[in-house]
Amino acid sequence: MEDTQTGRHSYSFQIVRDTVKITNLENLLIQSNSKGGYDAYIIQYGFTSVEYAKLNSNSIKNYRTSIYSIDFDTSTFKNGTSSKMAYGCTAAWEWKIIKDGDKGELVGAGNEDPFEEGWVLTNLSCGYYEDGTGNNDGQTTNLPNTTNTSGGGSSAVIAAPNTVTHTSQLKNFESGFLSIDERNYYHSDPQSNIKSTIDWYLIKYNFSETSKSDAKSALNFGDKLNLNFQQFNWVFNNRTSQKLQDIIFFLVEVGEITPEIDNFLKEVIISQIKTNNSTEVDFDAQIINSLTGKALCIYNKLKSSSLGFSNSIKKFDGEFPVSHLKFTINNDLPSGNYGVTNPPDNFIITIELSNTQLANISDLGSAISIAHEIIHAEIFRKLLSAAKKGDLNTNNYTTQENINFVNSLRNNFPGLYDYYYARVHKYWNHDLMAQHYRSTIADIAQQYDNNRFPRQIYEDLAWAGLREIDKNVNSIAWNKLPTTEQERIKLNIINLFHNGTKNCN
């Protein structure tokens, strides 16, 4: 391979060993360097030749690749002697979240570039090895970057700090600076990514008091929330950002970290990672907003409507907002599906909206669609409060938990109990909304639209999504309407829901 712009080139050869039996595939990679010579590496893949033939974009993520830097003596081509090894790095790589543009850097280097998937260094051990010449002086060597093109993914050799020369400083940091819990978390990652990130940072900044304080704070935070490496890495890279300060302030305010708060904050961090820190979080309302495009435009207008979006919600909730609510974009929803509200998972109720589908309807229609999903979420929230659990998977409840759930629902939300249990059927949710929540949707729509039309128009538009609730299945409330009312409602939906004004893009 050759880079036509820089002239750098490389050669790759399959390795066949005579004496040492290695089942996995290996390559010898020789790459030109800036000094006019060559650098050499042995790349040992995590798969055999049989496994290689079956690789695909998903299965390759399950394998690890090791890279060994070797001091390759080019004179061996002339005299046939064996190559020598003076300095070596054993690097283990895994496919996971990395930062765009950071190829060849240890993840957690302190910069804040966007995240993407790719091969990530999970373990690195460097040092000099006996090569028969007595060369074992413990000095470090800067290794050039290279790219692996044979294993189905990209890898790199990095210029890593020599942790051997900092062993005593690292031990002093661990024993003299960290609490027992922080120490345990420091070593908690099976792949040592957390420890490697901290070590890299301390060495880079020469174990300054600031760097040790930063490292300790990050480990303390990660331990409190039991963050995995991906989540910890975001926290560490954003340690001075307002995004993290908002989370810390929220934790101070709530005091106790309950399972609900723990899952909420982890979801906040995951959303920031996925959206490159563009997620907005209302910590008072515990709403995570990852919306973009038209969905975000409509949502913001709803919040700033005449009486306010939150005041509209209060009319049926009494305790705004819907706790642990997350908005996100899913442009893969089927045609005609503007949004979907997922059942609670670990106290998080996720509303997915499709900008692709919202683009086909008016702004008023989009506002009604979001209001529709908000009510679904509110129904789920009430069920959660009765269940006192993080989900509604009643098959996993104990007998006593199911009894408590039913009794709490009957006592606190008798109308909801009537639809959820007493008259339970596949479409109970939409039947409940069609009978009891259309006025709430109409209120939200009328406030959003600044009363442009008579009240009856908004009442009619609130039927969107509540008439035909499945193929050839109408809601009970819709079937009770006279035909003349049904025709008027359908006409208004066509003219104003589907074909009305579109200013949000």
C-alpha positions in Angstrom: 0.0 0.0 0.0 1.2 3.5 -0.7 0.0 7.0 0.3 0.4 8.9 -3.0 0.5 12.3 -1.1 3.2 11.5 1.4 5.0 8.7 -0.4 4.7 6.5 2.8 4.2 2.9 1.9 3.9 -0.5 3.6 4.2 -4.2 2.8 2.2 -6.9 4.5 3.1 -10.6 4.6 1.4 -13.6 6.1 3.5 -15.3 8.7 3.9 -19.1 8.7 5.9 -20.3 11.7 8.1 -23.4 11.6 8.6 -24.1 15.3 6.1 -22.1 17.3 2.5 -23.2 16.8 0.1 -20.2 16.5 -3.4 -21.0 15.5 -4.5 -17.5 14.8 -3.6 -15.6 11.7 -0.5 -13.3 11.8 0.9 -10.7 9.4 4.3 -9.1 9.2 3.8 -5.4 8.5 6.7 -3.3 7.2 6.1 0.4 6.9 8.4 3.2 5.6 9.3 5.9 8.1 10.4 9.6 7.8 14.1 8.7 8.1 14.2 6.7 4.9 14.1 3.4 6.7 11.4 1.0 7.7 9.5 0.1 10.9 8.2 -3.4 11.4 5.3 -4.9 13.3 3.9 -8.3 13.9 0.1 -8.2 13.9 -1.6 -11.2 15.6 -5.3 -11.3 14.9 -7.9 -12.8 17.3 -9.3 -15.3 14.7 -8.2 -18.4 12.8 -8.2 -18.8 9.0 -11.5 -20.7 9.3 -13.0 -17.9 11.4 -11.7 -15.3 9.0 -13.7 -16.8 6.2 -16.9 -16.3 8.2 -16.2 -12.8 9.4 -18.8 -10.0 9.0 -19.2 -6.5 10.3 -20.9 -7.8 13.5 -18.8 -10.8 14.3 -15.5 -9.0 13.9 -16.3 -6.9 16.9 -15.9 -10.0 19.1 -12.2 -10.5 18.3 -9.1 -8.9 19.7 -5.9 -8.0 17.8 -2.4 -7.7 19.3 0.4 -5.6 17.7 4.1 -6.2 18.4 6.7 -3.6 17.4 9.9 -5.3 16.4 13.4 -3.9 15.7 13.7 -5.3 12.2 17.3 -5.6 10.9 17.1 -5.1 7.2 20.5 -6.7 6.8 18.8 -10.0 7.4 17.6 -9.9 3.8 21.3 -10.0 2.7 22.8 -12.6 5.1 19.7 -14.7 5.9 20.1 -14.4 9.7 17.1 -14.1 12.0 15.6 -10.7 12.9 16.2 -9.4 16.4 13.7 -8.0 18.9 14.8 -5.1 21.1 11.8 -3.1 22.0 8.2 -4.5 22.0 4.7 -3.3 22.7 1.9 -5.8 23.2 -1.4 -4.0 22.4 -4.8 -5.5 22.8 -7.6 -3.9 20.8 -11.4 -4.2 20.9 -14.2 -2.8 18.8 -16.1 -0.2 20.8 -16.9 3.5 21.0 -13.9 5.7 20.1 -13.4 9.4 19.3 -13.4 10.5 15.7 -9.9 11.5 14.6 -8.2 9.9 17.6 -6.9 6.9 15.7 -3.5 6.0 17.3 -4.3 7.7 20.6 -5.3 6.1 23.9 -8.9 6.7 24.6 -9.3 9.1 27.5 -6.5 11.4 26.4 -8.3 14.5 27.7 -9.6 15.9 24.4 -13.3 16.1 23.5 -13.7 15.0 19.9 -16.9 13.3 18.7 -17.4 9.6 19.4 -17.6 6.8 16.9 -17.3 3.0 16.8 -14.0 1.5 15.9 -11.0 -0.5 17.2 -9.9 0.8 20.6 -6.7 0.0 22.6 -7.7 -1.9 25.7 -4.3 -2.9 27.1 -0.7 -1.9 26.4 2.5 -3.3 27.7 5.8 -1.8 26.4 9.4 -2.5 27.2 12.8 -3.8 26.0 13.3 -7.6 25.7 16.5 -9.6 25.6 17.6 -9.8 22.0 21.0 -11.4 22.4 22.9 -8.1 22.2 22.4 -7.0 25.9 20.3 -4.1 24.8 18.0 -3.6 27.8 18.4 0.0 28.9 14.7 0.7 29.7 14.5 3.7 27.4 11.2 4.6 25.6 10.8 4.7 21.8 8.3 6.7 19.8 6.5 4.4 17.5 5.0 5.7 14.3 1.3 5.4 13.6 0.2 2.7 11.2 -3.1 1.2 10.0 -4.1 -2.4 9.8 -5.9 -3.1 6.5 -6.1 -6.9 6.8 -8.3 -7.6 9.8 -11.6 -6.0 8.8 -11.1 -3.0 11.1 -8.6 -0.2 11.7 -5.9 -0.5 14.4 -2.9 1.6 15.4 0.4 1.5 17.2 0.7 4.4 19.6 3.5 6.4 21.3 2.5 5.5 24.8 4.1 6.6 28.1 6.3 4.0 29.7 4.4 3.2 32.9 7.3 1.1 34.1 9.4 4.3 34.9 6.4 5.7 36.8 5.5 2.6 38.9 6.3 4.2 42.2 4.4 7.4 41.4 1.4 5.5 40.3 1.5 3.4 43.5 1.8 6.5 45.7 -1.1 8.0 43.9 -3.2 4.9 44.5 -2.3 4.3 48.1 -1.9 7.9 49.3 -4.5 9.7 47.3 -7.5 7.4 46.7 -10.0 6.0 49.2 -10.7 2.3 49.3 -13.8 2.7 47.1 -12.0 4.8 44.6 -9.1 2.3 44.5 -11.6 -0.6 43.8 -13.2 1.4 41.0 -9.8 2.3 39.6 -9.2 -1.5 39.1 -12.9 -2.4 38.4 -12.7 -2.5 34.6 -11.8 -6.0 33.4 -9.9 -4.5 30.4 -8.1 -1.9 32.6 -9.4 0.9 30.4 -10.3 3.1 33.4 -6.9 2.6 35.0 -5.1 3.2 31.7 -7.0 6.4 31.1 -6.1 7.7 34.6 -2.5 6.6 34.3 -2.0 8.2 30.9 -3.4 11.5 32.2 -1.2 11.5 35.4 1.9 10.7 33.4 1.1 13.3 30.8 0.8 16.0 33.4 3.7 14.8 35.5 1.6 13.9 38.5 0.7 17.5 39.3 -1.6 18.2 42.2 -4.2 19.3 39.7 -4.0 16.1 37.7 -4.2 14.0 40.8 -7.2 15.9 42.0 -8.9 15.6 38.6 -8.3 11.9 38.6 -9.6 11.4 42.1 -12.8 13.4 41.4 -13.5 11.4 38.3 -12.9 8.1 40.0 -15.1 9.1 42.9 -17.9 10.2 40.5 -17.6 7.0 38.5 -17.7 4.9 41.7 -20.9 6.6 43.0 -22.8 5.9 39.8 -21.0 2.6 39.0 -20.2 3.9 35.5 -18.9 1.6 32.8 -15.8 2.7 30.9 -17.7 4.4 28.1 -19.7 6.5 30.6 -16.6 7.2 32.7 -14.6 8.2 29.7 -17.3 10.8 28.8 -17.2 12.1 32.4 -13.4 12.4 32.4 -13.2 14.1 29.1 -16.0 16.6 30.1 -14.8 17.2 33.6 -14.7 21.0 33.1 -17.8 21.3 31.0 -21.1 22.8 32.0 -22.8 19.5 31.0 -21.1 17.7 33.8 -21.4 20.5 36.3 -25.2 20.4 35.8 -25.2 16.7 36.6 -23.0 17.3 39.8 -25.3 20.2 40.9 -28.3 17.9 40.4 -26.7 15.2 42.5 -26.0 17.7 45.3 -29.7 18.8 45.2 -31.2 15.3 45.3 -28.8 14.1 47.9 -29.6 10.3 47.8 -28.8 8.4 44.7 -31.9 6.2 44.3 -32.1 3.5 41.5 -34.3 5.9 39.6 -31.8 8.8 39.8 -28.9 6.4 39.0 -30.6 5.2 35.8 -31.7 8.7 34.9 -28.2 10.1 35.1 -26.7 7.2 33.2 -29.3 7.8 30.4 -28.2 11.5 30.4 -24.6 10.5 29.9 -25.4 7.9 27.2 -27.5 10.5 25.3 -24.7 13.1 25.5 -22.3 10.5 24.1 -24.7 9.5 21.2 -25.4 13.2 20.3 -21.9 14.6 20.8 -23.1 16.7 23.8 -26.0 18.2 22.0 -28.7 16.7 24.4 -30.5 19.2 26.5 -31.6 18.1 30.0 -34.2 19.7 32.2 -33.0 18.4 35.6 -35.9 19.8 37.5 -38.4 18.0 35.2 -36.0 15.1 34.6 -36.6 15.3 30.9 -33.8 14.3 28.4 -34.2 16.0 25.1 -32.2 14.7 22.1 -34.6 16.0 19.5 -33.4 17.7 16.3 -35.0 19.3 13.3 -38.8 19.8 13.1 -39.4 17.8 16.2 -37.2 20.1 18.3 -38.7 23.2 16.7 -42.3 22.1 17.5 -41.3 20.9 21.0 -39.7 24.3 21.8 -42.8 26.2 20.5 -45.0 24.0 22.7 -42.9 24.9 25.8 -43.2 28.6 25.0 -46.9 28.6 24.0 -49.3 31.0 25.6 -50.1 29.2 28.8 -47.1 27.0 28.5 -46.7 23.4 27.7 -46.1 22.4 31.3 -49.3 24.1 32.5 -51.3 22.1 29.9 -49.8 18.9 31.3 -50.7 19.9 34.8 -54.4 19.7 34.0 -54.3 15.9 33.9 -51.2 15.2 35.9 -51.2 17.4 39.0 -47.4 16.9 39.2 -45.6 18.0 36.1 -43.4 16.9 34.6 -43.5 13.3 33.5 -40.6 12.0 35.4 -37.7 10.3 33.7 -38.9 11.2 30.2 -36.6 11.0 27.2 -37.2 12.4 23.7 -35.2 11.1 20.8 -35.3 10.9 17.1 -36.2 7.7 15.1 -36.5 8.4 11.4 -37.1 4.7 10.7 -40.7 4.7 12.1 -43.3 3.3 9.5 -45.1 5.7 7.2 -47.9 7.5 9.0 -46.3 6.9 12.5 -45.2 10.3 13.7 -44.1 9.1 17.1 -44.1 6.1 19.5 -43.9 5.9 23.3 -42.0 2.9 24.6 -42.9 1.2 27.9 -40.7 2.2 30.8 -37.3 0.6 31.1 -35.3 1.3 34.3 -37.6 4.2 35.1 -37.0 5.9 31.7 -40.0 6.5 29.4 -38.7 7.1 25.9 -40.7 9.0 23.2 -39.3 8.5 19.7 -40.3 11.1 17.1 -39.7 10.8 13.3 -38.7 14.0 11.5 -39.2 12.2 8.3 -42.9 11.6 9.1 -43.5 14.9 10.8 -42.3 16.6 7.6 -45.5 15.3 5.9 -47.9 17.0 8.2 -48.6 20.6 9.4 -46.9 22.2 12.4 -50.2 22.1 14.2 -50.5 18.4 13.4 -47.0 17.8 14.7 -47.8 19.6 18.0 -50.9 17.4 18.4 -48.7 14.3 17.7 -46.3 15.2 20.4 -49.1 16.0 22.8 -50.6 12.5 22.0 -47.3 10.8 22.9 -46.9 12.9 26.1 -50.2 11.5 27.3 -49.1 7.9 26.5 -46.0 8.7 28.6 -48.1 10.1 31.4 -50.3 7.0 31.5 -47.1 4.9 31.8 -45.8 7.2 34.6 -49.0 6.7 36.6 -48.7 2.9 36.2 -45.1 3.1 37.3 -46.1 5.1 40.4 -48.6 2.4 41.3 -46.2 -0.5 40.6 -43.3 1.2 42.4 -41.0 -0.6 40.0 -38.7 0.5 37.1 -40.7 -1.3 34.5 -44.2 -2.8 33.8 -43.1 -6.4 33.1 -45.6 -7.8 35.5 -44.6 -11.4 34.5 -41.4 -10.7 36.4 -43.1 -9.4 39.5 -43.6 -11.6 42.5 -47.2 -12.5 43.4 -47.1 -10.0 46.2 -45.8 -7.3 43.9 -48.6 -7.9 41.5 -51.2 -7.7 44.3 -49.7 -4.5 45.5 -49.7 -3.0 42.0 -53.4 -3.8 41.4 -54.4 -2.5 44.8 -52.4 0.7 44.4 -53.8 1.3 40.9 -57.4 0.7 42.0 -57.0 3.1 45.0 -55.0 5.9 43.4 -56.1 5.8 39.7 -59.5 4.1 39.6 -60.3 5.4 36.0 -56.9 4.0 34.8 -57.6 0.7 36.7 -60.9 0.4 34.9 -59.2 0.4 31.5 -55.9 -1.4 32.4 -57.5 -4.3 34.4 -61.2 -4.4 34.5 -61.7 -3.8 30.7 -58.3 -4.8 29.6 -57.9 -5.5 25.8 -55.2 -4.9 23.2 -56.3 -1.3 22.5 -57.1 -0.2 26.1 -54.6 2.7 26.0 -56.1 4.4 22.9 -59.6 3.8 24.1 -58.8 5.5 27.4 -57.2 8.5 25.6 -60.1 8.8 23.1 -62.6 8.8 26.0 -60.8 10.9 28.6 -57.9 12.9 27.1 -59.1 14.5 23.9 -59.9 17.7 25.7 -56.3 17.9 27.1 -54.9 17.4 23.6 -57.2 20.1 22.3 -56.1 22.5 25.1 -52.4 22.0 24.1 -53.2 22.5 20.4 -55.3 25.6 21.0 -52.6 27.2 23.2 -49.9 26.3 20.7 -51.9 27.7 17.8 -52.7 30.9 19.7 -56.5 30.4 19.3 -56.5 30.9 15.5 -59.6 28.7 15.1 -62.8 28.1 17.0 -62.6 25.6 19.9 -64.4 22.9 17.9 -61.6 22.7 15.4 -59.1 21.8 18.1 -61.5 19.3 19.6 -61.8 17.7 16.1 -58.1 17.6 15.5 -57.5 15.9 18.8 -59.1 12.8 17.3 -56.0 12.3 15.1 -54.6 8.8 16.1 -57.7 8.1 18.2 -60.2 7.2 15.5 -58.8 4.1 13.7 -56.5 2.6 16.3 -55.5 -0.4 14.2 -56.3 -1.7 10.8 -60.1 -1.9 10.6 -60.4 -1.3 14.3 -62.0 1.9 15.6 -61.9 3.2 19.2 -65.1 2.7 21.2 -65.6 6.5 21.6 -65.3 7.0 17.8 -68.0 4.4 17.0 -70.4 6.2 19.3 -70.3 9.5 17.3 -72.9 10.3 14.7 -71.9 10.0 11.1 -72.2 13.8 10.5 -69.7 14.5 13.3 -67.3 11.8 12.0 -67.3 13.4 8.5 -66.7 16.9 9.9 -63.8 15.6 12.0 -62.2 13.7 9.1 -62.4 16.8 6.9 -60.8 19.1 9.5 -58.0 16.5 10.0 -57.3 16.4 6.2 -57.3 20.2 5.9 -55.4 21.3 9.0 -53.6 18.2 10.4 -52.2 17.0 7.2 -52.2 20.0 4.9 -52.0 23.0 7.2 -49.1 25.6 7.7 -45.5 24.3 7.8 -43.0 26.7 9.2 -40.8 24.4 11.3 -38.2 22.4 9.4 
